[in-house]
């Protein structure tokens, strides 16, 4: 996928192998806390390790593999 420099878009739109920086998380404090607890927070780099059709995404953050449902991935906004 070719995105413009400094595009901010939902994580779910990235392709396998793409890396981006998390800029914000949409959702209530419960959603933000849950993501923060597993290492997903603004300022972190995140890479798409795997994504299957409509299934979950596997991402890498701080050398840790994390599986995210598409609904959750849609709440995470990143900058390429």
Chimera marker file (.cmm) of the C-alpha trace (Angstrom):
<marker_set name="trace">
<marker id="1" x="0.000" y="0.000" z="0.000" r="1" g="1" b="0" radius="0.5"/>
<marker id="2" x="1.338" y="3.472" z="-0.824" r="1" g="1" b="0" radius="0.5"/>
<marker id="3" x="0.359" y="6.099" z="1.713" r="1" g="1" b="0" radius="0.5"/>
<marker id="4" x="1.265" y="9.761" z="1.769" r="1" g="1" b="0" radius="0.5"/>
<marker id="5" x="4.045" y="10.777" z="4.142" r="1" g="1" b="0" radius="0.5"/>
<marker id="6" x="2.612" y="11.552" z="7.578" r="1" g="1" b="0" radius="0.5"/>
<marker id="7" x="-0.731" y="9.922" z="6.818" r="1" g="1" b="0" radius="0.5"/>
<marker id="8" x="-2.612" y="9.100" z="9.998" r="1" g="1" b="0" radius="0.5"/>
<marker id="9" x="-4.788" y="6.052" z="9.528" r="1" g="1" b="0" radius="0.5"/>
<marker id="10" x="-6.242" y="3.121" z="11.445" r="1" g="1" b="0" radius="0.5"/>
<marker id="11" x="-3.782" y="0.293" z="12.084" r="1" g="1" b="0" radius="0.5"/>
<marker id="12" x="-6.144" y="-2.124" z="10.370" r="1" g="1" b="0" radius="0.5"/>
<marker id="13" x="-5.307" y="-0.536" z="6.965" r="1" g="1" b="0" radius="0.5"/>
<marker id="14" x="-1.603" y="-1.397" z="7.107" r="1" g="1" b="0" radius="0.5"/>
<marker id="15" x="-0.189" y="-4.344" z="5.190" r="1" g="1" b="0" radius="0.5"/>
<marker id="16" x="2.024" y="-7.125" z="6.479" r="1" g="1" b="0" radius="0.5"/>
<marker id="17" x="5.566" y="-5.891" z="7.068" r="1" g="1" b="0" radius="0.5"/>
<marker id="18" x="4.606" y="-2.219" z="7.378" r="1" g="1" b="0" radius="0.5"/>
<marker id="19" x="5.824" y="-0.324" z="10.432" r="1" g="1" b="0" radius="0.5"/>
<marker id="20" x="4.249" y="2.802" z="11.866" r="1" g="1" b="0" radius="0.5"/>
<marker id="21" x="4.180" y="4.929" z="15.015" r="1" g="1" b="0" radius="0.5"/>
<marker id="22" x="1.076" y="4.915" z="17.200" r="1" g="1" b="0" radius="0.5"/>
<marker id="23" x="-0.324" y="8.443" z="17.448" r="1" g="1" b="0" radius="0.5"/>
<marker id="24" x="-3.627" y="7.954" z="19.235" r="1" g="1" b="0" radius="0.5"/>
<marker id="25" x="-6.150" y="5.434" z="20.458" r="1" g="1" b="0" radius="0.5"/>
<marker id="26" x="-9.853" y="6.035" z="20.015" r="1" g="1" b="0" radius="0.5"/>
<marker id="27" x="-12.155" y="4.632" z="22.637" r="1" g="1" b="0" radius="0.5"/>
<marker id="28" x="-12.923" y="4.936" z="26.295" r="1" g="1" b="0" radius="0.5"/>
<marker id="29" x="-10.452" y="4.755" z="29.136" r="1" g="1" b="0" radius="0.5"/>
<marker id="30" x="-11.093" y="1.002" z="29.455" r="1" g="1" b="0" radius="0.5"/>
<marker id="31" x="-9.977" y="0.383" z="25.865" r="1" g="1" b="0" radius="0.5"/>
<marker id="32" x="-6.953" y="2.653" z="26.245" r="1" g="1" b="0" radius="0.5"/>
<marker id="33" x="-5.931" y="1.027" z="29.539" r="1" g="1" b="0" radius="0.5"/>
<marker id="34" x="-6.274" y="-2.483" z="28.099" r="1" g="1" b="0" radius="0.5"/>
<marker id="35" x="-4.068" y="-1.601" z="25.141" r="1" g="1" b="0" radius="0.5"/>
<marker id="36" x="-1.577" y="0.273" z="27.321" r="1" g="1" b="0" radius="0.5"/>
<marker id="37" x="-1.332" y="-2.779" z="29.603" r="1" g="1" b="0" radius="0.5"/>
<marker id="38" x="-0.207" y="-4.931" z="26.661" r="1" g="1" b="0" radius="0.5"/>
<marker id="39" x="2.319" y="-2.327" z="25.478" r="1" g="1" b="0" radius="0.5"/>
<marker id="40" x="0.277" y="-0.516" z="22.846" r="1" g="1" b="0" radius="0.5"/>
<marker id="41" x="0.540" y="3.213" z="23.533" r="1" g="1" b="0" radius="0.5"/>
<marker id="42" x="1.071" y="6.468" z="21.623" r="1" g="1" b="0" radius="0.5"/>
<marker id="43" x="4.681" y="6.982" z="20.586" r="1" g="1" b="0" radius="0.5"/>
<marker id="44" x="5.441" y="3.259" z="20.223" r="1" g="1" b="0" radius="0.5"/>
<marker id="45" x="6.483" y="1.701" z="16.939" r="1" g="1" b="0" radius="0.5"/>
<marker id="46" x="4.224" y="-1.088" z="15.740" r="1" g="1" b="0" radius="0.5"/>
<marker id="47" x="4.736" y="-3.544" z="12.894" r="1" g="1" b="0" radius="0.5"/>
<marker id="48" x="2.175" y="-5.767" z="11.203" r="1" g="1" b="0" radius="0.5"/>
<marker id="49" x="3.533" y="-9.321" z="11.443" r="1" g="1" b="0" radius="0.5"/>
<marker id="50" x="0.477" y="-11.133" z="10.042" r="1" g="1" b="0" radius="0.5"/>
<marker id="51" x="-3.048" y="-10.327" z="8.989" r="1" g="1" b="0" radius="0.5"/>
<marker id="52" x="-5.556" y="-12.793" z="7.596" r="1" g="1" b="0" radius="0.5"/>
<marker id="53" x="-8.500" y="-11.536" z="5.551" r="1" g="1" b="0" radius="0.5"/>
<marker id="54" x="-11.113" y="-10.556" z="8.094" r="1" g="1" b="0" radius="0.5"/>
<marker id="55" x="-9.363" y="-12.313" z="10.984" r="1" g="1" b="0" radius="0.5"/>
<marker id="56" x="-7.124" y="-10.898" z="13.702" r="1" g="1" b="0" radius="0.5"/>
<marker id="57" x="-3.869" y="-9.029" z="13.177" r="1" g="1" b="0" radius="0.5"/>
<marker id="58" x="-0.601" y="-10.089" z="14.750" r="1" g="1" b="0" radius="0.5"/>
<marker id="59" x="1.567" y="-7.078" z="15.522" r="1" g="1" b="0" radius="0.5"/>
<marker id="60" x="5.034" y="-6.574" z="16.969" r="1" g="1" b="0" radius="0.5"/>
<marker id="61" x="5.592" y="-3.934" z="19.649" r="1" g="1" b="0" radius="0.5"/>
<marker id="62" x="8.847" y="-3.851" z="21.659" r="1" g="1" b="0" radius="0.5"/>
<marker id="63" x="9.849" y="-7.317" z="20.358" r="1" g="1" b="0" radius="0.5"/>
<marker id="64" x="6.526" y="-8.723" z="21.611" r="1" g="1" b="0" radius="0.5"/>
<marker id="65" x="3.966" y="-10.402" z="19.343" r="1" g="1" b="0" radius="0.5"/>
<marker id="66" x="0.420" y="-9.336" z="20.119" r="1" g="1" b="0" radius="0.5"/>
<marker id="67" x="-2.779" y="-10.585" z="18.503" r="1" g="1" b="0" radius="0.5"/>
<marker id="68" x="-5.454" y="-7.937" z="18.009" r="1" g="1" b="0" radius="0.5"/>
<marker id="69" x="-9.003" y="-8.305" z="16.813" r="1" g="1" b="0" radius="0.5"/>
<marker id="70" x="-9.940" y="-6.077" z="13.888" r="1" g="1" b="0" radius="0.5"/>
<marker id="71" x="-12.322" y="-4.014" z="16.044" r="1" g="1" b="0" radius="0.5"/>
<marker id="72" x="-9.504" y="-3.174" z="18.429" r="1" g="1" b="0" radius="0.5"/>
<marker id="73" x="-7.050" y="-2.523" z="15.574" r="1" g="1" b="0" radius="0.5"/>
<marker id="74" x="-9.554" y="-0.047" z="14.124" r="1" g="1" b="0" radius="0.5"/>
<marker id="75" x="-9.272" y="2.068" z="17.296" r="1" g="1" b="0" radius="0.5"/>
<marker id="76" x="-5.484" y="2.417" z="16.989" r="1" g="1" b="0" radius="0.5"/>
<marker id="77" x="-4.381" y="5.302" z="14.768" r="1" g="1" b="0" radius="0.5"/>
<marker id="78" x="-0.851" y="5.308" z="13.416" r="1" g="1" b="0" radius="0.5"/>
<marker id="79" x="1.445" y="7.535" z="11.396" r="1" g="1" b="0" radius="0.5"/>
<marker id="80" x="3.645" y="5.963" z="8.755" r="1" g="1" b="0" radius="0.5"/>
<link id1="1" id2="2" r="1" g="1" b="0" radius="0.2"/>
<link id1="2" id2="3" r="1" g="1" b="0" radius="0.2"/>
<link id1="3" id2="4" r="1" g="1" b="0" radius="0.2"/>
<link id1="4" id2="5" r="1" g="1" b="0" radius="0.2"/>
<link id1="5" id2="6" r="1" g="1" b="0" radius="0.2"/>
<link id1="6" id2="7" r="1" g="1" b="0" radius="0.2"/>
<link id1="7" id2="8" r="1" g="1" b="0" radius="0.2"/>
<link id1="8" id2="9" r="1" g="1" b="0" radius="0.2"/>
<link id1="9" id2="10" r="1" g="1" b="0" radius="0.2"/>
<link id1="10" id2="11" r="1" g="1" b="0" radius="0.2"/>
<link id1="11" id2="12" r="1" g="1" b="0" radius="0.2"/>
<link id1="12" id2="13" r="1" g="1" b="0" radius="0.2"/>
<link id1="13" id2="14" r="1" g="1" b="0" radius="0.2"/>
<link id1="14" id2="15" r="1" g="1" b="0" radius="0.2"/>
<link id1="15" id2="16" r="1" g="1" b="0" radius="0.2"/>
<link id1="16" id2="17" r="1" g="1" b="0" radius="0.2"/>
<link id1="17" id2="18" r="1" g="1" b="0" radius="0.2"/>
<link id1="18" id2="19" r="1" g="1" b="0" radius="0.2"/>
<link id1="19" id2="20" r="1" g="1" b="0" radius="0.2"/>
<link id1="20" id2="21" r="1" g="1" b="0" radius="0.2"/>
<link id1="21" id2="22" r="1" g="1" b="0" radius="0.2"/>
<link id1="22" id2="23" r="1" g="1" b="0" radius="0.2"/>
<link id1="23" id2="24" r="1" g="1" b="0" radius="0.2"/>
<link id1="24" id2="25" r="1" g="1" b="0" radius="0.2"/>
<link id1="25" id2="26" r="1" g="1" b="0" radius="0.2"/>
<link id1="26" id2="27" r="1" g="1" b="0" radius="0.2"/>
<link id1="27" id2="28" r="1" g="1" b="0" radius="0.2"/>
<link id1="28" id2="29" r="1" g="1" b="0" radius="0.2"/>
<link id1="29" id2="30" r="1" g="1" b="0" radius="0.2"/>
<link id1="30" id2="31" r="1" g="1" b="0" radius="0.2"/>
<link id1="31" id2="32" r="1" g="1" b="0" radius="0.2"/>
<link id1="32" id2="33" r="1" g="1" b="0" radius="0.2"/>
<link id1="33" id2="34" r="1" g="1" b="0" radius="0.2"/>
<link id1="34" id2="35" r="1" g="1" b="0" radius="0.2"/>
<link id1="35" id2="36" r="1" g="1" b="0" radius="0.2"/>
<link id1="36" id2="37" r="1" g="1" b="0" radius="0.2"/>
<link id1="37" id2="38" r="1" g="1" b="0" radius="0.2"/>
<link id1="38" id2="39" r="1" g="1" b="0" radius="0.2"/>
<link id1="39" id2="40" r="1" g="1" b="0" radius="0.2"/>
<link id1="40" id2="41" r="1" g="1" b="0" radius="0.2"/>
<link id1="41" id2="42" r="1" g="1" b="0" radius="0.2"/>
<link id1="42" id2="43" r="1" g="1" b="0" radius="0.2"/>
<link id1="43" id2="44" r="1" g="1" b="0" radius="0.2"/>
<link id1="44" id2="45" r="1" g="1" b="0" radius="0.2"/>
<link id1="45" id2="46" r="1" g="1" b="0" radius="0.2"/>
<link id1="46" id2="47" r="1" g="1" b="0" radius="0.2"/>
<link id1="47" id2="48" r="1" g="1" b="0" radius="0.2"/>
<link id1="48" id2="49" r="1" g="1" b="0" radius="0.2"/>
<link id1="49" id2="50" r="1" g="1" b="0" radius="0.2"/>
<link id1="50" id2="51" r="1" g="1" b="0" radius="0.2"/>
<link id1="51" id2="52" r="1" g="1" b="0" radius="0.2"/>
<link id1="52" id2="53" r="1" g="1" b="0" radius="0.2"/>
<link id1="53" id2="54" r="1" g="1" b="0" radius="0.2"/>
<link id1="54" id2="55" r="1" g="1" b="0" radius="0.2"/>
<link id1="55" id2="56" r="1" g="1" b="0" radius="0.2"/>
<link id1="56" id2="57" r="1" g="1" b="0" radius="0.2"/>
<link id1="57" id2="58" r="1" g="1" b="0" radius="0.2"/>
<link id1="58" id2="59" r="1" g="1" b="0" radius="0.2"/>
<link id1="59" id2="60" r="1" g="1" b="0" radius="0.2"/>
<link id1="60" id2="61" r="1" g="1" b="0" radius="0.2"/>
<link id1="61" id2="62" r="1" g="1" b="0" radius="0.2"/>
<link id1="62" id2="63" r="1" g="1" b="0" radius="0.2"/>
<link id1="63" id2="64" r="1" g="1" b="0" radius="0.2"/>
<link id1="64" id2="65" r="1" g="1" b="0" radius="0.2"/>
<link id1="65" id2="66" r="1" g="1" b="0" radius="0.2"/>
<link id1="66" id2="67" r="1" g="1" b="0" radius="0.2"/>
<link id1="67" id2="68" r="1" g="1" b="0" radius="0.2"/>
<link id1="68" id2="69" r="1" g="1" b="0" radius="0.2"/>
<link id1="69" id2="70" r="1" g="1" b="0" radius="0.2"/>
<link id1="70" id2="71" r="1" g="1" b="0" radius="0.2"/>
<link id1="71" id2="72" r="1" g="1" b="0" radius="0.2"/>
<link id1="72" id2="73" r="1" g="1" b="0" radius="0.2"/>
<link id1="73" id2="74" r="1" g="1" b="0" radius="0.2"/>
<link id1="74" id2="75" r="1" g="1" b="0" radius="0.2"/>
<link id1="75" id2="76" r="1" g="1" b="0" radius="0.2"/>
<link id1="76" id2="77" r="1" g="1" b="0" radius="0.2"/>
<link id1="77" id2="78" r="1" g="1" b="0" radius="0.2"/>
<link id1="78" id2="79" r="1" g="1" b="0" radius="0.2"/>
<link id1="79" id2="80" r="1" g="1" b="0" radius="0.2"/>
</marker_set>
